[in-house]
Each structure stands twice: as C-alpha cells, then as structure tokens.
Amino acid sequence: MKWIERNIFCDEYYIQTIYTRGTAGGHIEIGETALEAAKRELYEETGAIKFDICPLFDYSVHTPMDFSNGQVYLAEIAELSSIPDSEMSEVDLFDTYPEELTYPQILPVLFEKVKECYCVEKPAKENNL
C-alpha cells in the first residue's frame, strides 16, 4: 500500500512479545468478493478510509508441506484514520520494506513483481474516495 509515495506496513504481534511487519491482507469472508475483502482488510489493518485500489496479479506459494494462494492489490491511500480494534498494533511508513517482515521469503518477491506490474500495466483503479 502506498501513502504519499511511501510504503505502509502493519505491525503484527507474533508469539506474544515479538512483532513483525507485513502488508494488509487476510481472508475473504462469506459473501465477499476478493476486491471487497481487500478494501475491508485495508481499512481494518491500516485505517485507510480514502483510497484507490486495483488488483495486480494472483500468486501461489508451494512448500513440501503446504500450498497457499492469493491476489495482490495496489492501493494509493489519500486519507488514514485510526486503526480499528484488530491484531495490528500500529502502522509505519517506509521508503522500502523493513527488515522484520512477517514473511521474509515471500514479500520481497511479491514487491519486485508489484514494481514490474505497476510500471508496465498501469491497471484501472477502483475509486473508494
């Protein structure tokens, strides 16, 4: 997510006192579309109330023991409010991504792909302003 040309990361608590930083995201609830879930998660985890958002690409992660997939969105945030009660403790702004990533083997790969897609495709945005 972008806020005034900086990257937003959510602080997540992990194993009680250790925290990591990750991007807003989560699961699709019953009756939601992927885009509706992305908008909800963006608000719940960052406090974003005015933003443009667009889907960029689908991804999947395979390990010997697990498989997961999802969709990456890009949001350009115009206004933030307080973070609603959630598992996120705060939101921080970075010029790049922080060292304490929740998924350090996955997020840097996704960030590189976002740069490629955003520079080449310039997808249509859905306005939430």
C-alpha positions in Angstrom: 0.0 0.0 0.0 1.2 3.5 -0.8 0.7 6.6 1.3 2.3 9.8 -0.1 4.8 7.7 -2.1 5.8 5.7 0.9 5.1 2.0 1.8 2.7 1.2 4.7 3.4 -1.8 6.8 1.3 -3.1 9.7 2.9 -4.1 12.9 1.7 -7.6 13.9 2.3 -9.3 17.2 3.8 -12.7 16.8 4.5 -15.1 19.7 3.4 -12.6 22.4 6.2 -10.1 22.6 7.9 -10.4 19.1 6.4 -8.3 16.4 6.9 -8.3 12.6 5.8 -6.1 9.8 3.6 -7.1 6.9 1.2 -5.7 4.4 -2.6 -5.6 5.0 -4.3 -8.8 4.0 -6.5 -11.6 5.1 -9.2 -14.0 4.0 -12.3 -13.5 2.0 -15.4 -13.7 4.2 -18.6 -15.5 3.1 -20.5 -13.4 0.6 -17.5 -11.1 -0.2 -15.7 -10.6 -3.5 -11.9 -10.5 -3.5 -12.0 -6.8 -4.1 -14.4 -6.2 -1.2 -12.2 -8.3 1.1 -9.1 -6.3 0.0 -10.9 -3.0 0.8 -12.1 -4.3 4.2 -8.7 -5.6 5.2 -7.0 -2.4 4.1 -9.3 -0.4 6.4 -9.2 -2.8 9.3 -5.4 -3.1 9.3 -4.3 0.4 8.3 -7.2 2.7 9.0 -7.3 3.8 5.3 -10.6 5.5 4.6 -10.0 7.2 1.2 -8.0 5.3 -1.4 -7.8 4.0 -4.9 -7.3 0.2 -5.2 -6.6 -2.1 -8.1 -5.8 -5.8 -8.5 -2.3 -6.5 -9.9 -1.8 -10.3 -10.0 -2.5 -13.7 -8.5 0.2 -15.6 -6.7 0.8 -19.0 -5.1 3.3 -20.3 -2.6 4.3 -24.0 -2.7 6.3 -25.8 0.0 6.7 -29.5 0.6 4.1 -29.3 3.4 1.7 -26.5 2.3 0.2 -24.6 -0.6 -1.5 -21.2 -0.5 -2.6 -18.6 -3.0 -4.0 -15.1 -3.1 -4.3 -11.9 -5.1 -2.1 -8.8 -4.7 -3.7 -5.4 -4.8 -2.1 -2.0 -5.0 -3.7 0.8 -3.0 -2.9 4.5 -3.2 -4.1 5.9 0.1 -5.3 9.5 0.3 -6.5 9.5 4.0 -5.9 7.4 7.1 -7.9 7.3 10.3 -7.3 5.4 13.5 -6.9 1.6 13.2 -10.0 -0.2 14.3 -9.5 -2.9 17.0 -7.6 -5.7 15.4 -4.5 -7.8 15.7 -2.5 -4.8 14.3 -0.7 -2.6 16.8 0.2 0.3 14.6 1.0 1.4 11.0 4.5 2.5 10.0 5.7 4.3 6.8 8.9 3.1 5.0 10.7 4.2 1.8 11.4 0.5 1.1 10.4 -2.6 3.1 11.5 -3.2 6.7 13.8 -6.0 7.9 11.3 -7.5 10.3 8.9 -8.9 7.6 6.3 -11.4 8.6 7.1 -13.5 5.5 10.7 -12.6 4.7 11.0 -15.2 1.9 7.7 -14.2 0.2 7.1 -10.5 0.5 10.3 -9.3 -1.2 9.5 -11.4 -4.3 5.9 -10.0 -4.3 7.3 -6.4 -4.0 9.5 -7.0 -7.1 6.6 -8.3 -9.1 4.5 -5.3 -8.0 7.2 -2.9 -9.3 7.1 -4.8 -12.7 3.3 -4.8 -12.9 2.9 -1.2 -11.8 5.5 0.2 -14.2 4.2 -1.8 -17.2 0.5 -2.4 -16.9 -1.0 0.6 -15.0 -4.2 -1.3 -14.3 -7.5 0.5 -13.9 -8.3 1.6 -10.4 -11.5 1.3 -8.4 -12.0 4.5 -6.6 -13.1 4.4 -2.9 -12.9 8.2 -2.4 
